[in-house]
Amino acid sequence: GKYPEALAGYTAVAGANANGDDAIETYKQFAKVGQAIATAHTGQPADAIKALNELIAATDPTRDQALYAKIYNGLGAAHLK
């Protein structure tokens, strides 16, 4: 329930420099999903839906199924808001 604090944390991780590290890049992608979900819960669901749709377009569902699932779960949460 601490969405503003969560948003700040996710934003920090999403903006981190991955230096070509695939593991860090994966964490950044998950952070972007968390960032969008927190955005929806802080009163901006349209912005969250837009961000999540952009992630869907940029994500290969056959390569990272867990990330893709998290994106769609977040999209559902944003639509509920």
C-alpha positions as CSV (number, residue, x, y, z in Angstrom):
1,G,0.0,0.0,0.0
2,K,3.0,2.3,-0.1
3,Y,2.8,3.1,-3.7
4,P,4.6,6.4,-3.8
5,E,7.6,4.9,-2.1
6,A,7.4,1.8,-4.3
7,L,7.3,4.1,-7.4
8,A,10.5,5.9,-6.3
9,G,12.3,2.6,-5.8
10,Y,11.1,1.1,-9.1
11,T,12.1,4.3,-10.9
12,A,15.6,4.1,-9.4
13,V,16.1,0.5,-10.5
14,A,14.5,1.1,-13.9
15,G,17.0,3.9,-14.5
16,A,20.1,2.0,-13.4
17,N,22.9,1.5,-15.9
18,A,23.1,-2.2,-16.8
19,N,26.5,-2.0,-18.4
20,G,25.6,-4.7,-20.8
21,D,24.7,-7.2,-18.0
22,D,21.7,-9.3,-19.0
23,A,20.7,-10.0,-15.4
24,I,20.5,-6.3,-14.5
25,E,18.6,-5.6,-17.7
26,T,16.0,-8.2,-16.7
27,Y,15.7,-6.6,-13.2
28,K,15.2,-3.2,-15.0
29,Q,12.4,-4.7,-17.1
30,F,10.6,-6.1,-14.0
31,A,11.1,-2.7,-12.3
32,K,9.4,-1.0,-15.2
33,V,6.4,-3.2,-14.7
34,G,6.4,-2.4,-11.0
35,Q,6.8,1.3,-11.8
36,A,3.7,1.1,-14.0
37,I,1.6,-0.7,-11.4
38,A,2.6,1.8,-8.8
39,T,1.7,4.6,-11.2
40,A,-1.8,3.1,-11.6
41,H,-2.2,2.9,-7.9
42,T,-1.2,6.6,-7.5
43,G,-4.0,7.8,-9.6
44,Q,-2.6,7.6,-13.2
45,P,-3.9,4.3,-14.6
46,A,-4.0,5.6,-18.2
47,D,-0.2,6.3,-18.0
48,A,0.3,2.8,-16.5
49,I,-1.6,1.2,-19.3
50,K,0.3,3.1,-21.9
51,A,3.7,2.1,-20.4
52,L,2.6,-1.6,-20.0
53,N,1.4,-1.7,-23.7
54,E,4.8,-0.4,-24.7
55,L,6.5,-3.1,-22.7
56,I,4.3,-5.7,-24.4
57,A,5.3,-4.5,-27.8
58,A,9.0,-4.6,-26.8
59,T,9.0,-8.0,-25.1
60,D,9.4,-11.4,-26.7
61,P,6.9,-13.8,-24.9
62,T,8.9,-16.8,-26.0
63,R,12.1,-15.5,-24.4
64,D,10.9,-14.3,-21.1
65,Q,7.6,-15.8,-20.1
66,A,7.7,-14.6,-16.5
67,L,8.2,-11.0,-17.5
68,Y,5.4,-11.2,-20.0
69,A,3.1,-12.7,-17.4
70,K,4.0,-10.0,-14.9
71,I,3.3,-7.3,-17.6
72,Y,-0.2,-8.7,-18.3
73,N,-1.0,-9.1,-14.6
74,G,0.0,-5.4,-14.2
75,L,-2.1,-4.5,-17.2
76,G,-5.1,-6.1,-15.5
77,A,-4.4,-4.3,-12.3
78,A,-4.1,-1.0,-14.1
79,H,-7.4,-1.5,-15.9
80,L,-9.1,-2.2,-12.6
81,K,-7.9,1.2,-11.3
